[in-house]
Amino acid sequence: MSGRTFLDTNVLVYLFSSDEPGKQSRALSAVEELVRRGDAVISTQVMQELYAVLTRKLGLEADAAARCVESIAGLPVVESDGTFVLDAIRLAGAARLSIWDALVVAAAQRADCTTLLTEDLNAGQRFGGVVVRDPFE
């Protein structure tokens, strides 16, 4: 991977869940390398979704989930505003994405990322200059 990489929520969840040790190990390796190089990017949406998944699906206590989110909060964060949401809505229609996936793609584009690390979209799929990569394939 070269250039900035946007980290989707599903990749980050594996850092804090031992349910799938193979995926946890691969996610940890990928994220550690990106952080070491200074190439990892997230968004406010990813932070919110991570907290929700950790508390609702994984059953972490609120304080523990908050510490997990705090551990990634130092990465560059793409923030949402009205223009950003409208851009994502247009992308959702044009690319036939859910609004949630479109917000992730739009955040990757806004941050000038070359790669979007996710298991939710098709590996190799392109959105302008952003290429989807599944770290678990």
C-alpha positions as CSV (number, residue, x, y, z in Angstrom):
1,M,0.0,0.0,0.0
2,S,1.2,3.5,-0.8
3,G,-0.4,6.8,-0.1
4,R,-3.0,7.5,2.5
5,T,-5.4,4.7,3.5
6,F,-8.9,5.2,4.9
7,L,-9.8,2.6,7.6
8,D,-13.4,1.5,7.6
9,T,-15.2,0.6,10.8
10,N,-15.3,-3.1,10.1
11,V,-11.5,-3.3,10.0
12,L,-11.1,-1.5,13.3
13,V,-13.6,-3.6,15.1
14,Y,-11.4,-6.6,14.6
15,L,-8.6,-4.9,16.6
16,F,-10.8,-5.1,19.7
17,S,-12.6,-8.4,19.1
18,S,-11.0,-11.8,19.6
19,D,-13.9,-13.7,18.0
20,E,-11.9,-14.2,14.8
21,P,-8.2,-14.4,15.7
22,G,-7.0,-14.6,12.1
23,K,-8.8,-11.4,11.1
24,Q,-7.7,-9.7,14.3
25,S,-4.1,-10.5,13.5
26,R,-4.4,-9.3,9.9
27,A,-6.2,-6.1,10.9
28,L,-3.6,-5.4,13.6
29,S,-0.7,-5.9,11.2
30,A,-2.3,-3.6,8.5
31,V,-3.3,-0.9,10.9
32,E,0.0,-0.9,12.8
33,E,1.9,-0.5,9.5
34,L,-0.3,2.3,8.4
35,V,-0.1,4.1,11.7
36,R,3.7,3.7,11.8
37,R,3.9,5.3,8.3
38,G,1.5,8.0,9.2
39,D,-0.9,7.0,6.4
40,A,-4.0,5.9,8.3
41,V,-7.2,8.1,8.1
42,I,-10.6,7.7,9.8
43,S,-13.8,9.8,9.9
44,T,-16.2,11.0,12.6
45,Q,-18.6,8.4,11.2
46,V,-16.1,5.6,11.7
47,M,-15.5,6.7,15.3
48,Q,-19.3,6.7,16.0
49,E,-19.9,3.4,14.4
50,L,-16.9,1.8,16.2
51,Y,-18.4,2.9,19.6
52,A,-21.8,1.6,18.6
53,V,-20.5,-1.8,17.5
54,L,-18.3,-2.2,20.5
55,T,-21.1,-1.5,22.9
56,R,-24.0,-3.1,21.1
57,K,-22.6,-6.1,19.3
58,L,-19.5,-6.9,21.3
59,G,-21.0,-6.0,24.7
60,L,-18.2,-3.8,25.9
61,E,-18.9,-1.4,28.8
62,A,-19.2,2.2,27.7
63,D,-15.9,3.2,29.4
64,A,-14.0,0.4,27.7
65,A,-15.5,1.2,24.3
66,A,-14.7,4.9,24.8
67,R,-11.0,4.0,25.5
68,C,-11.0,1.9,22.3
69,V,-12.3,4.9,20.3
70,E,-9.8,7.2,22.1
71,S,-7.0,4.9,21.0
72,I,-7.7,5.8,17.3
73,A,-8.7,9.4,17.8
74,G,-5.2,10.7,17.2
75,L,-5.4,9.7,13.6
76,P,-6.3,12.2,11.0
77,V,-10.1,12.5,11.1
78,V,-12.4,13.6,8.2
79,E,-15.3,15.5,9.7
80,S,-18.8,15.7,8.2
81,D,-20.5,18.9,7.2
82,G,-23.5,19.7,5.0
83,T,-21.6,19.7,1.7
84,F,-19.9,16.5,2.6
85,V,-23.2,14.7,3.3
86,L,-24.7,16.0,0.0
87,D,-21.6,14.8,-1.9
88,A,-22.1,11.4,-0.3
89,I,-25.8,11.3,-1.2
90,R,-24.9,12.0,-4.9
91,L,-22.2,9.3,-4.8
92,A,-24.7,6.9,-3.2
93,G,-27.1,7.4,-6.1
94,A,-24.4,7.4,-8.8
95,A,-22.5,4.3,-7.6
96,R,-25.5,2.5,-6.1
97,L,-24.1,2.5,-2.6
98,S,-25.8,2.7,0.8
99,I,-25.5,6.1,2.3
100,W,-23.3,4.7,5.0
101,D,-20.8,3.2,2.4
102,A,-21.0,6.4,0.4
103,L,-20.1,8.4,3.4
104,V,-17.0,6.2,3.9
105,V,-16.0,6.5,0.3
106,A,-16.6,10.3,0.3
107,A,-14.4,10.6,3.4
108,A,-11.6,8.6,1.7
109,Q,-11.9,10.9,-1.3
110,R,-11.9,14.1,0.8
111,A,-8.8,12.9,2.6
112,D,-7.0,12.2,-0.7
113,C,-6.6,8.5,0.2
114,T,-5.5,6.1,-2.5
115,T,-6.9,3.1,-0.7
116,L,-10.0,2.2,1.3
117,L,-9.5,-0.7,3.6
118,T,-12.8,-2.5,4.1
119,E,-14.5,-5.8,3.8
120,D,-17.9,-4.2,2.9
121,L,-17.2,-3.3,-0.7
122,N,-15.7,-5.2,-3.6
123,A,-11.9,-5.5,-3.6
124,G,-10.4,-3.7,-6.6
125,Q,-13.5,-1.5,-7.0
126,R,-12.5,2.1,-7.8
127,F,-14.1,5.4,-6.8
128,G,-12.1,8.1,-8.6
129,G,-8.6,7.8,-7.2
130,V,-9.7,5.5,-4.3
131,V,-9.3,1.7,-4.7
132,V,-11.0,-0.7,-2.3
133,R,-8.8,-3.3,-0.7
134,D,-10.0,-6.1,1.6
135,P,-7.3,-6.8,4.2
136,F,-8.7,-10.3,4.8
137,E,-8.4,-11.6,1.2
